[in-house]
């Protein structure tokens, strides 16, 4: 896997229908679990004789592994909500046995499938906090104290060494594969969750499908197939962007998001600002605050989202 994502690991994912083996390395006396079809590959990489050096202790389906808890590789997020709900085996059909061990490490802040299965298995809550110890510059934050300030791609070797020193590195190898780069700077891109504003669409799926069924489409196949399928899988709609020069989302919020004011016009914003506004780009409006309507909260409490 990508080493820099391992400090943010919250779960291990197996395929429910694949066969897994619990085996013992007779040379080291260590036990581990691996997909049955990947054992020969691992023995080759570790220079082990599959017949002489490996003892099979148990054989079971991935589904039977569900719920098993494990000791986290790193302690950074083994506390609070994450300690109670994370660091257990989950399953999903996206796991394959064509490479690796057939067991996928999940870091919800750094992968779409990681996030999806973590939500489905209640490892994390939809819309709640994520373990994302990487800042806007791609460097580790203070949440990951051992690698704080290091650019994540440069930290790969340090993460591997850390695991080796702890006796938790089974195999260290390199896989060549395609990777996305920024076309402007020619630097590697990373997949990272960012705070965003969404319009709730998923809760409206049934109504959308019902209204589509009442509509008349020409040709009818669009209604019954393409549009129906799109609505059936409709996701919450992200309406925010992290580009500074984008159109500002007209929301003012307090720190815990229990109060939200949506501004409907320039005139409305001018009333709160107490001044005329000739330009509503962010650097002209970010200083505007709105008094809280919640008793006991001193104004101004609401700031630009």
Residue frames as qw, qx, qy, qz and C-alpha x, y, z in Angstrom:
[[0.000, 0.889, 0.458, 0.000, 0.00, 0.00, 0.00],
 [0.262, 0.744, -0.096, 0.608, 1.03, 3.66, 0.00],
 [0.558, -0.155, -0.592, 0.560, 3.05, 3.94, 3.24],
 [0.044, 0.157, -0.217, 0.962, 2.19, 7.56, 4.06],
 [0.565, -0.350, -0.273, -0.695, -1.52, 6.67, 4.47],
 [0.637, -0.147, -0.743, 0.146, -0.83, 3.98, 7.09],
 [0.133, -0.015, -0.560, 0.817, -0.74, 6.35, 10.12],
 [0.450, 0.026, 0.067, -0.890, -4.39, 7.17, 9.28],
 [0.379, -0.060, -0.888, -0.253, -5.52, 3.54, 9.00],
 [0.511, -0.189, 0.362, -0.756, -8.89, 2.75, 10.60],
 [0.868, 0.077, 0.346, -0.347, -9.87, -0.65, 9.17],
 [0.144, -0.301, 0.862, 0.382, -8.83, -3.71, 7.15],
 [0.714, 0.327, 0.068, -0.616, -11.09, -4.81, 4.32],
 [0.302, -0.136, 0.918, 0.219, -11.43, -8.35, 2.94],
 [0.487, 0.030, -0.525, -0.697, -13.63, -9.83, 0.22],
 [0.677, -0.202, 0.437, -0.556, -16.51, -11.70, 1.88],
 [0.948, 0.207, 0.054, -0.234, -16.42, -14.60, -0.61],
 [0.518, 0.609, -0.583, 0.144, -12.66, -15.10, -0.99],
 [0.911, -0.316, -0.239, 0.115, -10.84, -17.81, 0.98],
 [0.002, 0.837, -0.432, 0.337, -8.24, -16.74, 3.52],
 [0.845, -0.034, -0.478, 0.237, -5.60, -18.72, 5.37],
 [0.427, -0.842, 0.292, -0.155, -4.18, -18.32, 8.86],
 [0.878, 0.288, -0.291, 0.247, -0.61, -19.55, 8.54],
 [0.584, -0.760, 0.208, 0.193, 2.56, -19.78, 10.57],
 [0.498, 0.732, -0.447, 0.132, 6.03, -18.99, 9.29],
 [0.935, -0.302, -0.140, 0.126, 7.98, -21.88, 10.81],
 [0.622, 0.329, -0.221, 0.675, 11.25, -19.95, 10.50],
 [0.013, 0.413, -0.236, 0.880, 10.07, -17.00, 12.58],
 [0.148, -0.341, -0.863, 0.341, 7.17, -18.63, 14.47],
 [0.212, 0.262, 0.147, -0.930, 5.00, -15.65, 13.46],
 [0.314, 0.470, 0.824, 0.033, 1.41, -16.10, 12.33],
 [0.159, 0.320, -0.126, -0.925, -0.45, -14.04, 9.74],
 [0.559, 0.500, 0.625, -0.217, -3.60, -14.11, 7.60],
 [0.033, 0.402, -0.516, -0.755, -3.49, -13.91, 3.80],
 [0.768, 0.362, -0.015, -0.528, -5.77, -14.64, 0.87],
 [0.857, -0.079, 0.502, 0.083, -5.27, -18.26, -0.19],
 [0.742, 0.603, 0.192, 0.221, -4.50, -17.34, -3.81],
 [0.171, 0.921, -0.259, 0.237, -1.73, -14.93, -2.70],
 [0.769, -0.564, 0.292, 0.072, 0.26, -17.30, -0.49],
 [0.858, 0.184, 0.228, 0.421, 2.51, -18.56, -3.30],
 [0.323, 0.817, -0.001, 0.478, 3.37, -14.99, -4.32],
 [0.394, -0.859, 0.230, -0.233, 4.28, -14.04, -0.76],
 [0.883, -0.315, 0.287, 0.196, 6.43, -17.14, -0.24],
 [0.730, 0.462, 0.143, 0.483, 8.30, -16.31, -3.45],
 [0.089, 0.877, -0.087, 0.465, 8.91, -12.72, -2.33],
 [0.538, -0.739, 0.338, -0.223, 10.04, -13.81, 1.16],
 [0.420, 0.485, -0.767, 0.009, 12.11, -16.68, -0.28],
 [0.550, -0.217, 0.675, -0.442, 10.16, -19.28, 1.69],
 [0.186, 0.018, -0.937, -0.294, 9.42, -22.87, 0.75],
 [0.584, -0.225, -0.089, -0.775, 5.63, -23.04, 0.79],
 [0.847, -0.135, -0.488, -0.161, 5.69, -26.75, 1.67],
 [0.692, -0.048, -0.531, 0.486, 8.46, -26.73, 4.29],
 [0.233, 0.087, -0.326, 0.912, 8.40, -23.24, 5.83],
 [0.409, -0.180, -0.019, -0.894, 4.65, -22.56, 6.02],
 [0.042, -0.225, -0.953, 0.196, 2.09, -24.34, 8.19],
 [0.340, -0.370, -0.375, -0.779, -1.60, -23.74, 7.45],
 [0.030, 0.034, 0.764, -0.644, -3.49, -23.37, 10.74],
 [0.345, 0.523, 0.632, -0.456, -6.95, -22.46, 9.49],
 [0.090, 0.156, 0.610, 0.772, -8.94, -21.79, 6.32],
 [0.120, 0.614, 0.646, -0.436, -11.98, -19.50, 6.28],
 [0.280, 0.698, 0.460, 0.472, -14.04, -17.17, 4.13],
 [0.190, 0.309, -0.119, 0.924, -13.55, -13.43, 4.33],
 [0.487, -0.571, -0.268, -0.605, -17.02, -13.11, 5.82],
 [0.805, -0.424, -0.390, 0.143, -15.87, -15.12, 8.81],
 [0.543, 0.029, -0.239, 0.804, -13.17, -12.53, 9.51],
 [0.115, -0.675, -0.219, -0.695, -15.65, -9.67, 9.84],
 [0.561, -0.769, -0.096, -0.291, -15.51, -7.89, 13.18],
 [0.843, -0.198, -0.190, 0.463, -12.12, -9.22, 14.28],
 [0.120, -0.989, 0.084, 0.003, -10.24, -6.42, 16.03],
 [0.821, 0.213, -0.129, 0.513, -6.52, -5.75, 15.63],
 [0.458, -0.656, -0.069, 0.596, -3.83, -3.62, 17.24],
 [0.383, 0.920, 0.047, -0.067, -3.37, -0.39, 15.24],
 [0.770, 0.320, -0.069, 0.548, -0.07, 0.11, 13.44],
 [0.228, 0.321, -0.216, 0.893, 0.14, 3.61, 14.92],
 [0.212, -0.458, -0.731, 0.459, -1.45, 5.04, 18.11],
 [0.050, 0.038, 0.049, 0.997, -2.40, 8.50, 16.79],
 [0.489, -0.177, -0.243, -0.819, -6.13, 7.87, 16.33],
 [0.523, -0.210, -0.824, 0.053, -6.66, 5.05, 18.81],
 [0.065, -0.203, -0.555, 0.804, -8.81, 7.20, 21.08],
 [0.383, 0.266, 0.164, -0.869, -12.35, 8.49, 21.49],
 [0.778, 0.363, 0.121, -0.498, -14.86, 7.57, 18.78],
 [0.583, 0.542, -0.581, -0.171, -12.22, 5.95, 16.58],
 [0.043, -0.346, 0.897, -0.273, -11.00, 3.63, 19.36],
 [0.566, 0.115, 0.635, -0.512, -14.54, 2.31, 19.85],
 [0.747, 0.510, 0.227, -0.360, -15.50, 1.83, 16.20],
 [0.507, 0.728, -0.440, -0.143, -12.27, 1.33, 14.25],
 [0.001, -0.537, 0.841, -0.070, -9.40, -1.15, 13.96],
 [0.682, 0.075, 0.681, -0.257, -11.52, -4.11, 12.94],
 [0.187, -0.034, 0.821, 0.539, -11.95, -6.25, 9.84],
 [0.544, 0.487, 0.254, -0.635, -14.74, -5.26, 7.44],
 [0.497, 0.088, 0.775, 0.379, -15.66, -6.64, 4.01],
 [0.439, 0.680, 0.045, -0.586, -16.62, -5.42, 0.56],
 [0.849, 0.356, 0.374, 0.112, -16.68, -6.77, -2.99],
 [0.358, 0.910, -0.207, -0.008, -14.19, -4.19, -4.29],
 [0.442, -0.626, 0.636, 0.093, -11.32, -6.17, -2.74],
 [0.822, 0.455, -0.295, -0.173, -9.46, -8.33, -5.29],
 [0.818, -0.411, 0.369, 0.162, -6.88, -11.11, -5.14],
 [0.766, 0.592, 0.031, 0.250, -4.83, -10.10, -8.19],
 [0.409, 0.560, -0.378, 0.614, -2.13, -8.37, -6.12],
 [0.253, -0.547, 0.439, -0.666, -0.99, -7.83, -2.55],
 [0.060, -0.109, 0.924, -0.361, -2.38, -9.96, 0.25],
 [0.303, -0.432, -0.760, -0.379, -6.11, -9.78, -0.54],
 [0.356, -0.707, -0.494, 0.358, -6.53, -7.58, 2.54],
 [0.274, 0.640, 0.149, 0.702, -6.87, -3.85, 1.90],
 [0.325, -0.329, -0.424, 0.778, -5.86, -1.19, 4.40],
 [0.028, 0.780, 0.510, 0.361, -8.48, 1.58, 4.72],
 [0.260, -0.295, -0.227, 0.891, -7.74, 5.24, 5.44],
 [0.238, 0.724, 0.646, -0.048, -11.10, 7.00, 4.86],
 [0.016, 0.874, 0.011, -0.486, -9.62, 10.46, 4.30],
 [0.069, -0.604, 0.601, 0.519, -7.41, 9.27, 1.44],
 [0.009, -0.028, 0.906, 0.421, -9.52, 7.05, -0.80],
 [0.542, -0.076, -0.208, -0.811, -13.04, 6.96, -2.22],
 [0.745, -0.141, -0.628, -0.175, -13.59, 3.25, -1.57],
 [0.369, 0.002, -0.677, 0.637, -11.93, 3.58, 1.85],
 [0.233, -0.036, 0.258, -0.937, -14.45, 6.27, 2.77],
 [0.651, -0.082, -0.391, -0.645, -17.43, 4.43, 1.30],
 [0.712, -0.137, -0.689, 0.025, -16.85, 1.14, 3.12],
 [0.249, 0.013, -0.598, 0.762, -15.90, 2.91, 6.37],
 [0.410, -0.073, 0.094, -0.904, -19.25, 4.73, 6.34],
 [0.731, -0.072, -0.513, -0.445, -21.14, 1.55, 5.41],
 [0.700, -0.134, -0.657, 0.244, -19.57, -0.33, 8.33],
 [0.421, -0.873, -0.140, -0.204, -19.97, 2.62, 10.73],
 [0.726, -0.075, -0.177, 0.660, -16.23, 2.91, 11.22],
 [0.119, -0.089, -0.068, 0.987, -16.87, 6.63, 10.72],
 [0.249, 0.666, 0.604, -0.359, -20.04, 8.73, 10.64],
 [0.401, 0.583, 0.445, 0.549, -21.14, 10.44, 7.45],
 [0.030, 0.861, 0.123, 0.493, -20.14, 14.08, 7.62],
 [0.633, -0.771, 0.037, 0.061, -18.25, 13.73, 10.90],
 [0.191, -0.828, 0.504, 0.154, -14.56, 14.03, 11.76],
 [0.930, 0.327, -0.141, 0.093, -12.01, 12.13, 9.68],
 [0.672, -0.545, 0.256, 0.431, -8.42, 11.24, 10.60],
 [0.614, 0.712, 0.132, 0.315, -6.72, 13.56, 8.08],
 [0.543, -0.717, 0.072, 0.431, -3.30, 14.58, 9.47],
 [0.555, 0.141, 0.384, 0.724, -2.11, 16.13, 6.18],
 [0.040, 0.687, 0.185, -0.701, -2.20, 19.88, 5.55],
 [0.559, 0.776, 0.138, -0.256, -2.76, 21.87, 2.35],
 [0.176, 0.785, -0.563, -0.189, 0.92, 21.57, 1.44],
 [0.891, 0.176, -0.409, -0.092, 0.87, 17.78, 1.63],
 [0.270, 0.417, -0.708, 0.503, 2.82, 17.66, 4.90],
 [0.544, -0.396, -0.728, 0.130, 2.01, 15.77, 8.08],
 [0.291, -0.759, 0.024, -0.582, 0.47, 17.82, 10.89],
 [0.128, -0.482, 0.691, -0.524, 1.19, 17.57, 14.63],
 [0.872, -0.126, 0.130, -0.455, -1.44, 14.79, 14.86],
 [0.966, 0.151, -0.118, 0.171, 1.25, 12.45, 13.52],
 [0.368, -0.893, 0.237, 0.101, 4.07, 13.43, 15.84],
 [0.761, -0.257, 0.458, 0.381, 6.72, 11.02, 14.50],
 [0.518, 0.289, 0.503, 0.629, 6.54, 12.51, 11.00],
 [0.033, 0.886, 0.338, -0.316, 5.30, 16.06, 11.70],
 [0.031, 0.833, -0.226, -0.505, 6.22, 18.60, 9.00],
 [0.333, -0.239, 0.784, 0.466, 7.39, 16.00, 6.48],
 [0.542, 0.323, -0.347, -0.693, 6.02, 15.94, 2.95],
 [0.866, -0.061, 0.361, -0.340, 4.02, 12.72, 2.73],
 [0.881, 0.440, -0.173, 0.001, 5.79, 11.25, -0.29],
 [0.290, 0.644, -0.601, 0.375, 9.16, 11.88, 1.37],
 [0.500, -0.427, 0.564, -0.500, 7.89, 10.22, 4.55],
 [0.918, 0.113, -0.247, -0.287, 7.19, 6.87, 2.84],
 [0.651, 0.320, -0.618, 0.302, 10.63, 5.51, 3.66],
 [0.090, -0.362, 0.596, -0.711, 10.37, 6.71, 7.28],
 [0.781, -0.135, 0.136, -0.595, 7.01, 4.99, 7.74],
 [0.893, 0.190, -0.404, -0.052, 8.43, 1.74, 6.39],
 [0.406, 0.374, -0.650, 0.522, 11.45, 1.99, 8.71],
 [0.409, -0.335, 0.416, -0.740, 9.20, 2.74, 11.68],
 [0.908, -0.043, -0.026, -0.415, 7.17, -0.42, 11.02],
 [0.774, 0.311, -0.520, 0.185, 10.31, -2.49, 10.50],
 [0.114, 0.415, -0.627, 0.649, 11.74, -1.32, 13.83],
 [0.596, -0.208, 0.366, -0.684, 8.46, -2.26, 15.52],
 [0.217, -0.101, 0.970, 0.039, 8.57, -5.74, 14.00],
 [0.521, 0.484, 0.549, -0.439, 5.37, -5.17, 12.05],
 [0.427, 0.633, -0.378, -0.523, 6.67, -5.13, 8.48],
 [0.863, 0.046, 0.502, -0.027, 6.11, -8.44, 6.69],
 [0.673, 0.296, 0.447, 0.509, 7.13, -7.44, 3.17],
 [0.013, -0.794, 0.051, 0.606, 8.65, -4.30, 1.65],
 [0.537, 0.174, 0.629, 0.534, 8.49, -3.97, -2.11],
 [0.136, 0.471, -0.113, -0.864, 7.84, -1.54, -4.96],
 [0.507, 0.483, 0.709, 0.085, 5.08, -1.77, -7.56],
 [0.092, -0.148, 0.354, 0.919, 5.22, 0.20, -10.82],
 [0.188, 0.640, 0.745, 0.013, 1.85, 1.70, -11.79],
 [0.152, 0.595, 0.276, 0.740, 0.36, 4.81, -13.36],
 [0.329, -0.543, -0.480, 0.606, 0.02, 7.85, -11.06],
 [0.180, 0.889, 0.349, 0.237, -1.63, 11.27, -11.50],
 [0.482, -0.188, -0.072, 0.853, 0.54, 14.39, -11.67],
 [0.113, 0.825, 0.251, -0.493, -0.39, 18.08, -11.66],
 [0.654, 0.549, 0.325, 0.407, -0.17, 19.32, -15.25],
 [0.053, 0.978, -0.046, 0.194, 0.93, 22.75, -14.05],
 [0.301, -0.814, 0.486, -0.107, 3.72, 21.88, -11.63],
 [0.724, 0.321, -0.610, -0.025, 4.48, 18.28, -12.67],
 [0.129, -0.347, 0.771, -0.519, 4.26, 17.21, -9.01],
 [0.252, -0.203, -0.943, -0.073, 2.41, 14.10, -7.76],
 [0.485, -0.404, -0.093, -0.770, -1.20, 14.54, -6.67],
 [0.057, -0.017, -0.921, 0.386, -2.63, 13.01, -3.51],
 [0.423, -0.497, -0.607, -0.453, -6.22, 11.97, -2.80],
 [0.204, -0.080, -0.601, 0.768, -7.26, 13.91, 0.31],
 [0.147, -0.727, -0.664, -0.091, -10.67, 14.68, 1.82],
 [0.147, 0.138, -0.137, 0.970, -11.37, 18.39, 2.31],
 [0.149, 0.474, 0.631, -0.596, -14.22, 20.08, 4.24],
 [0.045, -0.145, -0.582, -0.799, -17.04, 20.81, 1.79],
 [0.457, 0.214, 0.369, -0.780, -20.66, 21.91, 1.66],
 [0.012, 0.108, 0.929, 0.353, -23.18, 19.44, 0.24],
 [0.597, -0.029, -0.046, -0.800, -26.82, 19.56, -0.80],
 [0.459, -0.057, 0.856, -0.230, -28.57, 16.46, 0.56],
 [0.548, 0.266, -0.478, -0.633, -29.67, 14.45, -2.47],
 [0.254, 0.088, -0.963, 0.009, -29.41, 10.86, -1.27],
 [0.186, 0.244, 0.747, -0.590, -32.34, 11.36, 1.15],
 [0.498, 0.460, 0.076, -0.731, -34.50, 12.41, -1.83],
 [0.025, -0.217, 0.878, 0.426, -33.78, 9.42, -4.09],
 [0.201, 0.375, 0.903, -0.067, -37.18, 7.78, -3.70],
 [0.260, 0.754, 0.315, -0.514, -39.03, 11.04, -4.45],
 [0.106, 0.598, -0.498, -0.619, -36.81, 11.70, -7.46],
 [0.082, -0.034, 0.951, 0.295, -37.44, 8.22, -8.83],
 [0.239, 0.549, 0.757, -0.260, -41.19, 8.54, -8.24],
 [0.241, 0.771, 0.058, -0.586, -41.35, 11.88, -10.05],
 [0.023, 0.423, -0.720, -0.549, -39.28, 10.53, -12.91],
 [0.192, 0.211, 0.954, 0.093, -41.79, 7.67, -13.30],
 [0.258, 0.711, 0.531, -0.383, -44.59, 10.24, -13.64],
 [0.078, 0.670, -0.286, -0.680, -42.78, 12.17, -16.37],
 [0.821, 0.499, 0.276, -0.035, -43.06, 11.61, -20.10],
 [0.324, -0.602, 0.524, 0.508, -39.77, 11.08, -21.87],
 [0.801, 0.586, 0.101, -0.061, -39.02, 10.90, -25.59],
 [0.668, -0.018, -0.689, -0.282, -37.55, 8.44, -26.20],
 [0.778, -0.534, -0.051, -0.328, -38.92, 6.39, -23.30],
 [0.881, 0.034, -0.326, 0.342, -35.66, 4.48, -22.91],
 [0.223, 0.511, -0.340, 0.757, -34.04, 7.59, -21.40],
 [0.557, -0.518, 0.144, -0.633, -36.61, 7.62, -18.62],
 [0.956, -0.219, -0.061, -0.186, -36.44, 3.90, -17.93],
 [0.903, 0.059, -0.140, 0.402, -32.71, 3.37, -18.20],
 [0.497, 0.385, -0.195, 0.753, -30.20, 6.20, -18.36],
 [0.194, -0.575, 0.147, -0.781, -31.97, 8.79, -16.19],
 [0.840, -0.448, -0.141, -0.271, -33.49, 6.18, -13.87],
 [0.873, -0.031, -0.271, 0.405, -30.08, 4.62, -13.28],
 [0.301, 0.447, -0.229, 0.811, -28.52, 8.03, -12.62],
 [0.463, -0.571, 0.068, -0.674, -31.20, 8.94, -10.07],
 [0.919, -0.289, -0.257, -0.074, -31.00, 5.52, -8.45],
 [0.787, -0.097, -0.204, 0.574, -27.34, 6.15, -7.65],
 [0.080, 0.848, 0.025, 0.523, -27.64, 9.91, -7.01],
 [0.624, -0.199, -0.435, 0.618, -25.17, 11.19, -4.43],
 [0.216, -0.858, -0.244, 0.397, -25.13, 14.24, -2.22],
 [0.524, 0.728, 0.153, 0.415, -24.16, 17.23, -4.37],
 [0.553, -0.402, -0.084, 0.725, -20.96, 19.09, -3.47],
 [0.245, 0.902, 0.295, 0.200, -21.52, 22.81, -4.12],
 [0.280, -0.919, 0.206, 0.189, -18.33, 24.22, -2.62],
 [0.795, 0.466, -0.162, 0.354, -14.81, 24.49, -4.02],
 [0.639, -0.616, -0.030, 0.459, -11.44, 25.26, -2.48],
 [0.498, 0.388, 0.210, 0.746, -10.41, 27.77, -5.16],
 [0.207, -0.414, -0.317, 0.828, -9.90, 31.23, -3.67],
 [0.138, 0.211, -0.236, -0.939, -11.33, 33.03, -6.69],
 [0.093, -0.356, -0.890, -0.270, -14.46, 30.91, -6.95],
 [0.359, -0.550, -0.241, -0.715, -17.94, 32.26, -6.26],
 [0.069, -0.233, 0.727, -0.643, -18.29, 32.53, -2.45],
 [0.364, -0.433, -0.819, -0.097, -20.86, 30.25, -0.82],
 [0.164, -0.558, 0.031, -0.813, -23.16, 32.81, 0.93],
 [0.744, -0.481, -0.463, -0.034, -23.18, 31.12, 4.33],
 [0.025, -0.615, 0.493, -0.614, -22.26, 32.55, 7.71],
 [0.814, -0.278, -0.508, -0.044, -21.87, 30.04, 10.56],
 [0.460, -0.779, 0.356, -0.234, -20.82, 29.79, 14.19],
 [0.035, -0.586, 0.810, -0.009, -17.99, 27.54, 15.35],
 [0.375, -0.035, 0.916, -0.143, -20.06, 24.41, 15.92],
 [0.159, -0.059, -0.707, -0.686, -22.35, 24.95, 12.87],
 [0.025, 0.474, 0.829, -0.296, -25.48, 25.03, 15.04],
 [0.229, 0.792, 0.247, -0.508, -26.35, 28.41, 13.52],
 [0.434, 0.087, 0.575, 0.688, -26.28, 29.01, 9.78],
 [0.282, 0.738, 0.211, -0.575, -27.38, 32.15, 7.98],
 [0.534, 0.266, 0.595, 0.538, -27.77, 31.97, 4.20],
 [0.032, 0.539, -0.009, -0.842, -27.53, 35.39, 2.58],
 [0.549, 0.530, 0.645, 0.040, -30.05, 35.87, -0.25],
 [0.406, 0.835, 0.208, 0.308, -28.88, 39.14, -1.78],
 [0.463, 0.296, -0.203, 0.811, -26.26, 41.88, -1.73],
 [0.291, -0.623, -0.039, -0.725, -28.81, 44.13, -0.04],
 [0.831, -0.505, -0.201, -0.117, -29.28, 41.64, 2.81],
 [0.795, -0.048, -0.212, 0.567, -25.51, 41.35, 3.31],
 [0.197, 0.504, -0.071, 0.838, -25.18, 45.16, 3.34],
 [0.552, -0.677, -0.118, -0.471, -27.66, 45.33, 6.23],
 [0.888, -0.393, -0.127, 0.203, -25.51, 42.97, 8.29],
 [0.679, 0.165, -0.060, 0.712, -22.28, 44.68, 7.22],
 [0.186, -0.843, -0.265, 0.429, -23.56, 48.20, 7.88],
 [0.107, -0.597, 0.376, 0.701, -21.93, 49.46, 4.70],
 [0.718, 0.588, -0.068, -0.365, -22.36, 49.48, 0.94],
 [0.660, -0.245, 0.647, 0.294, -20.65, 46.67, -0.97],
 [0.479, 0.692, -0.263, -0.472, -19.44, 47.29, -4.50],
 [0.512, 0.413, -0.748, -0.089, -17.54, 43.98, -4.73],
 [0.830, -0.366, 0.213, -0.364, -18.45, 40.67, -3.11],
 [0.720, 0.344, -0.572, 0.192, -15.23, 38.77, -3.76],
 [0.770, -0.411, -0.445, 0.200, -14.01, 37.04, -0.60],
 [0.517, -0.035, -0.283, 0.807, -11.34, 39.54, 0.41],
 [0.139, -0.354, -0.054, -0.923, -14.03, 42.24, 0.57],
 [0.673, -0.413, -0.205, -0.579, -16.55, 40.26, 2.68],
 [0.707, -0.050, -0.665, 0.238, -14.59, 37.82, 4.87],
 [0.169, 0.135, -0.514, 0.830, -14.39, 40.38, 7.68],
 [0.508, -0.315, -0.128, -0.791, -18.20, 40.66, 7.98],
 [0.127, -0.072, -0.932, 0.332, -19.68, 39.00, 11.07],
 [0.474, -0.428, -0.422, -0.643, -23.32, 38.47, 12.03],
 [0.330, -0.363, 0.580, -0.650, -24.59, 38.62, 15.63],
 [0.203, -0.095, -0.975, 0.002, -25.76, 35.31, 17.04],
 [0.538, -0.379, -0.203, -0.725, -29.44, 34.87, 17.85],
 [0.729, -0.236, -0.633, 0.113, -28.71, 32.20, 20.45],
 [0.447, -0.853, 0.022, -0.270, -29.14, 33.45, 24.02],
 [0.751, -0.590, 0.230, 0.188, -25.91, 33.69, 25.99],
 [0.747, 0.145, 0.289, 0.581, -23.67, 33.99, 22.92],
 [0.108, -0.746, -0.005, 0.657, -22.04, 37.40, 22.63],
 [0.652, 0.719, 0.208, 0.125, -22.23, 38.97, 19.15],
 [0.714, 0.386, -0.325, -0.485, -20.67, 38.78, 16.70],
 [0.684, -0.264, 0.675, -0.086, -20.63, 34.99, 16.59],
 [0.814, 0.402, 0.418, 0.046, -21.25, 34.02, 12.96],
 [0.151, -0.640, 0.480, 0.580, -18.39, 34.26, 10.46],
 [0.612, 0.516, -0.375, -0.467, -18.03, 33.58, 6.74],
 [0.935, -0.071, 0.346, -0.046, -18.09, 29.85, 5.99]]
